[in-house]
């Protein structure tokens, strides 16, 4: 059996979820707060495929779509600040939460769903709360886009180009453009299948990576200009609220900025602190034995072993000192090593 074929087990969630989607008249597709390429790319593919299958498909989430992902099919119809109650979900509907590890990261009124409305939770985060009436959680997947590919292929053998591009964007952005340790043979095989269906890696690279504004470039320059080495193998930088005002850059233009710190020789752990209205958002990256997710969880956050995040209810200077103290002390970091 090829890895891209549907799983043969009768107990496979693929069969159950695909049956629910096939029988439903309306799909309500949900992205998580501050959406990234994985939740949006996978969502775009479901919106495109669902409409080709004759379904009524609604798509939205708690936040707006960042400008850099507006190229994805269906984003013109994406509803920010989506609430379920006005949609009156009922029999014949299915709600699909994509790449969303906790209820808190989804729409505010997720709890209004009646028992007869399936809430399908498809995600690859190991710390997923399994809040759905049906949960398919696969931490071995490099991105929810991988799971979306397998699921959509059970619904429709041939994917449209716009659906394939959405899935490729989901996978490429969430596995560090195929460089994170979460990248597997299955990841490459699925990407290969998407390319075989017409996706152009050159075009996708231009759409995903080459879309910064001049203000966004200036913002990144400020962050990189402040970068410093911390301890034997870490690096850190930060952005202040005024940086966004002065450069006129959007918050979404910090995506993947922390990865630039990982290009420093010998750096195994990187931190980007971003000052927001009420707290500090910390973006964490790691390689080797250190787990970014374990560090994030110690501050109430979460994520993947190599890419995670959390929030610090501190002023920026206090947050900087907290992270520096953590990264300078090898004994403190030791419990965060992956086993």
C-alpha positions in Angstrom: 0.0 0.0 0.0 1.2 3.5 -0.9 1.4 6.0 2.0 -1.0 8.3 0.2 -3.8 5.8 -0.1 -6.6 5.8 2.5 -5.9 3.6 5.6 -7.4 0.1 5.2 -8.6 -0.3 8.8 -12.3 -0.4 9.4 -11.7 1.6 12.5 -9.8 4.3 10.7 -11.2 7.8 11.5 -10.8 8.5 7.8 -13.8 6.3 7.1 -16.0 7.8 9.8 -15.2 11.4 9.1 -15.5 11.0 5.3 -18.9 9.4 5.8 -20.0 12.3 7.9 -18.8 14.8 5.4 -20.3 12.9 2.5 -23.7 12.8 4.2 -23.8 16.3 5.5 -25.6 19.1 3.5 -23.5 21.9 5.1 -19.9 22.1 6.3 -18.8 24.7 8.7 -15.0 24.9 8.6 -13.2 26.5 11.5 -9.7 28.0 11.6 -7.9 28.8 14.9 -7.1 32.2 16.3 -4.3 34.1 14.6 -4.5 31.6 11.7 -1.3 30.3 10.1 -0.6 28.5 6.8 -1.7 25.1 8.1 -5.1 25.9 9.4 -5.8 28.2 6.4 -4.3 26.0 3.7 -6.1 22.9 4.9 -9.3 24.9 5.3 -9.1 26.3 1.8 -8.8 22.8 0.4 -11.9 21.7 2.3 -13.9 24.7 1.2 -12.9 24.1 -2.5 -13.6 20.4 -2.4 -16.8 20.7 -0.4 -18.2 23.2 -3.0 -17.2 20.9 -5.9 -19.2 18.1 -4.1 -22.3 20.4 -4.0 -22.1 21.2 -0.3 -22.9 24.5 1.3 -19.6 25.4 2.9 -19.0 28.2 5.4 -15.5 29.1 6.6 -14.2 31.4 9.3 -12.6 31.8 12.7 -11.9 34.2 15.5 -9.3 36.3 13.6 -8.9 37.8 10.2 -6.9 36.1 7.4 -3.3 37.6 7.2 -2.7 39.5 4.0 0.1 37.0 3.1 -2.4 34.1 2.8 -5.1 35.9 0.8 -3.9 34.0 -2.3 -5.6 30.8 -0.9 -8.9 29.9 -2.6 -12.0 30.8 -0.6 -10.4 33.5 1.6 -12.7 36.1 0.1 -15.6 34.2 1.8 -13.7 33.7 5.1 -15.7 35.2 8.0 -13.6 36.7 10.8 -15.1 36.9 14.3 -17.3 34.0 13.3 -20.0 32.8 15.8 -21.9 29.6 15.5 -25.1 30.6 17.1 -26.3 32.8 14.3 -25.7 29.9 11.9 -28.1 27.7 13.8 -26.2 24.4 13.2 -28.5 21.4 13.2 -29.2 18.0 11.6 -27.4 17.8 8.3 -24.5 20.0 9.4 -21.0 19.1 10.3 -18.5 21.4 12.1 -14.9 20.8 11.2 -12.2 22.3 13.5 -8.8 22.2 11.7 -5.3 22.4 13.4 -6.9 23.7 16.6 -5.5 22.1 19.8 -7.9 23.6 22.3 -11.4 25.0 22.6 -9.9 28.4 23.6 -8.2 28.7 20.2 -11.5 28.2 18.3 -14.6 30.4 18.0 -16.0 31.8 21.2 -19.3 29.9 21.2 -18.2 26.4 20.3 -20.2 25.1 23.2 -23.5 26.1 21.6 -23.4 23.0 19.3 -26.2 20.5 20.0 -25.4 16.9 20.4 -26.8 16.0 17.0 -24.2 18.2 15.3 -20.9 16.4 14.8 -17.9 18.4 15.9 -14.9 16.9 14.0 -11.5 17.8 15.5 -8.7 17.1 13.0 -5.2 18.1 14.3 -1.6 17.0 14.6 -0.7 18.6 17.9 0.2 16.0 20.5 -1.4 18.2 23.3 -4.8 18.4 21.6 -7.6 18.5 24.2 -9.7 16.1 22.1 -12.8 18.3 22.6 -14.7 17.1 19.5 -17.4 14.5 19.3 -15.1 12.8 16.9 -11.3 13.4 17.2 -8.6 12.5 14.7 -5.3 13.5 16.3 -2.1 12.3 14.5 1.1 13.7 16.0 3.1 11.8 13.4 1.8 14.1 10.7 4.1 17.1 9.9 1.0 19.3 9.4 -2.8 19.0 9.5 -2.5 19.4 5.8 -1.2 15.9 5.5 -4.3 14.6 7.3 -6.4 16.8 5.1 -4.9 15.3 2.0 -5.7 11.7 3.1 -9.2 12.7 4.1 -10.0 14.6 0.9 -8.7 11.8 -1.2 -11.2 9.5 0.3 -14.0 12.0 -0.7 -12.8 12.8 -4.1 -10.1 10.9 -6.0 -8.8 13.9 -8.0 -8.2 17.1 -6.1 -8.7 20.4 -7.9 -5.6 22.5 -8.4 -6.8 25.1 -5.8 -7.3 22.4 -3.2 -3.9 20.9 -3.9 -2.3 24.3 -3.6 -4.0 24.9 -0.2 -2.7 21.5 1.1 0.8 22.2 -0.2 0.8 25.6 1.5 -0.4 24.0 4.7 2.4 21.4 4.7 5.2 23.5 3.5 4.6 26.3 6.1 4.2 24.0 9.0 7.2 21.7 8.5 9.6 24.5 7.9 9.6 24.0 4.2 10.4 20.3 4.7 13.3 21.0 7.1 11.8 20.3 10.6 12.3 16.8 12.2 8.5 16.3 11.8 9.1 15.9 8.1 8.8 12.2 7.1 8.7 10.0 4.0 4.9 10.4 4.0 5.3 14.2 4.0 7.4 14.1 0.9 5.2 11.5 -0.8 2.1 13.6 -0.2 4.0 16.8 -1.4 5.1 14.8 -4.5 1.5 13.8 -5.2 0.4 17.4 -4.9 3.1 18.4 -7.4 2.1 15.6 -9.7 -1.5 17.1 -9.6 -0.2 20.4 -10.9 1.2 22.3 -8.0 4.3 24.4 -8.9 6.8 24.6 -6.0 8.3 27.7 -7.6 4.9 29.4 -7.7 4.1 28.4 -4.1 7.4 29.6 -2.8 6.7 33.0 -4.4 3.2 33.2 -2.9 4.2 32.0 0.6 7.6 33.6 1.1 7.9 36.5 -1.3 5.1 38.6 0.0 6.4 41.0 2.6 5.6 44.7 2.6 8.4 47.2 2.8 7.2 47.9 6.4 7.4 44.2 7.1 11.0 44.2 5.9 11.8 47.1 8.1 10.1 45.4 11.1 12.2 42.3 10.6 15.3 44.5 10.4 14.6 45.9 13.8 14.2 42.4 15.3 17.3 41.1 13.7 19.3 44.2 14.7 18.5 43.4 18.4 19.4 39.7 18.2 21.7 38.4 20.9 23.3 35.1 21.9 22.1 33.7 25.2 24.0 31.0 27.1 25.9 28.3 25.2 23.3 27.6 22.4 20.4 30.0 22.4 19.5 33.3 20.7 16.7 35.8 21.4 15.3 39.0 20.0 12.1 41.1 20.6 9.7 43.5 19.0 8.0 46.4 20.8 4.5 47.7 20.1 5.9 50.9 18.7 7.9 49.0 16.1 4.6 48.0 14.4 3.3 51.6 14.5 6.5 53.1 13.2 7.1 50.6 10.4 3.3 50.3 9.6 3.8 46.5 9.4 1.1 44.0 10.2 1.5 41.6 13.1 1.2 38.7 10.7 4.5 39.7 9.1 6.4 38.3 12.1 5.5 34.8 11.0 8.7 32.6 10.7 10.8 35.5 11.9 12.1 33.5 14.8 13.4 30.9 12.3 16.0 33.5 11.3 17.7 33.1 14.7 18.1 29.4 14.1 20.4 30.2 11.2 23.1 31.3 13.6 25.9 28.8 14.0 25.6 26.7 17.1 22.1 27.9 18.0 19.8 25.1 19.2 17.0 27.3 20.7 15.5 30.6 19.6 13.0 33.0 21.1 11.1 35.9 19.6 9.3 38.1 22.1 6.5 40.3 20.7 5.0 43.0 22.9 1.2 43.1 22.6 -1.5 45.1 24.3 -1.9 43.0 27.4 1.0 40.5 27.5 4.1 39.2 25.6 3.8 36.6 22.9 6.8 34.2 22.8 7.6 32.3 19.7 9.9 29.4 20.3 12.0 27.2 18.0 14.4 24.3 18.8 16.5 21.6 17.3 18.2 18.6 18.8 17.1 17.3 22.2 15.6 20.6 23.5 11.8 20.7 23.1 10.2 24.1 22.3 6.8 22.6 23.2 8.0 21.6 26.7 9.3 25.1 27.4 6.1 26.6 26.1 4.0 24.3 28.3 5.9 25.5 31.4 4.4 28.9 30.7 0.9 27.6 29.8 1.4 27.4 26.1 2.1 24.5 23.7 2.8 23.4 20.2 5.2 21.1 18.4 8.5 19.7 19.7 10.4 22.1 17.4 8.0 25.0 17.1 5.8 26.3 19.9 4.5 29.4 21.6 3.2 30.8 24.8 2.2 34.1 26.5 3.9 35.9 29.3 1.8 38.2 31.5 4.7 40.5 32.1 6.2 43.8 30.9 8.6 43.3 28.0 11.7 43.9 30.1 10.6 41.4 32.7 9.8 38.9 30.0 13.3 39.3 28.5 14.9 38.7 31.8 12.8 35.7 32.4 13.8 34.1 29.1 17.4 35.0 29.5 17.6 33.4 32.9 16.0 30.3 31.6 18.3 30.0 28.5 21.5 30.8 30.4 21.0 27.9 33.0 21.7 24.5 31.5 20.4 22.8 34.7 17.1 24.6 34.3 16.8 23.7 30.6 17.7 20.0 31.1 14.1 18.9 32.1 12.9 20.3 28.7 15.0 17.8 26.7 13.0 15.4 24.6 13.3 11.9 25.8 
